[in-house]
Every structure is written in C-alpha cells, then in structure tokens.
Amino acid sequence: MNEVRLVLSSEEYVGLVGELAERKLLALETVSNDGVVYHTDNSGGTHFSDWAQDEFNKEVDEIENILAEAGIFKEAT
C-alpha cells in the first residue's frame, strides 16, 4: 500500500500549525481563569504570556506529530 503524502509550503504549514495551537490556548483560557494567554506591553504590543508561550510550544510539537502521522509535511527548504 502506498502512503499518501501531502506537502504544504512552509508558509501554509506554519500558519496551519500556529492557528491550531492558538485555538487550543484560547480554549484553555476559556475554561481556566488562571491561564492568561495574552498580555499587553508598555508600548501597546500584544504578546503571549510566558505560560501561554510554553503551552503553545508544547501544542505545536503535538500537532506536528499528528500531522506527520497523517502524512502531512512541510516542504523542505
């Protein structure tokens, strides 16, 4: 049986993985008042909180593993 592979451009792949990981963080924020996802710095910029950045990185790893198991990969650059 031939394994079907889908290769996305780096931009598409990173965008997909990032969007999925961010959705998970926002869902966690909804169920837990302890997890603040975004904070605003003194210059008005919005960034992930330290907690959210750690969770985002973990979720990216998990999503990449799931996609690889499904035969979805990022193009080689």
C-alpha positions, -999 to 999 in steps of 0.1 A, spaced: 0 0 0 14 34 -10 14 61 17 -2 93 5 18 123 15 7 159 14 35 185 14 25 221 22 46 251 16 64 263 47 41 293 50 9 272 48 23 246 72 34 271 98 2 290 95 -19 259 100 1 246 130 1 280 146 -36 285 142 -44 251 156 -21 257 186 -35 291 193 -71 277 192 -61 253 219 -47 281 241 -79 302 237 -100 271 247 -78 266 278 -82 303 287 -120 299 285 -121 270 310 -94 283 333 -91 318 347 -56 310 358 -42 308 322 -38 343 307 -30 339 270 -22 374 260 -6 404 277 0 439 265 34 455 270 41 492 278 42 501 241 8 486 234 21 454 217 2 421 224 22 390 232 17 355 246 22 353 283 51 331 295 26 304 304 9 306 270 42 306 251 52 273 268 18 258 262 19 270 226 53 253 220 41 220 235 9 221 214 29 228 182 50 197 188 19 176 194 2 190 162 33 184 141 34 147 153 -3 143 145 2 158 110 32 136 103 12 105 113 -14 116 88 12 121 61 12 159 61 46 176 60 62 209 55 82 214 23 120 210 26 137 244 24 
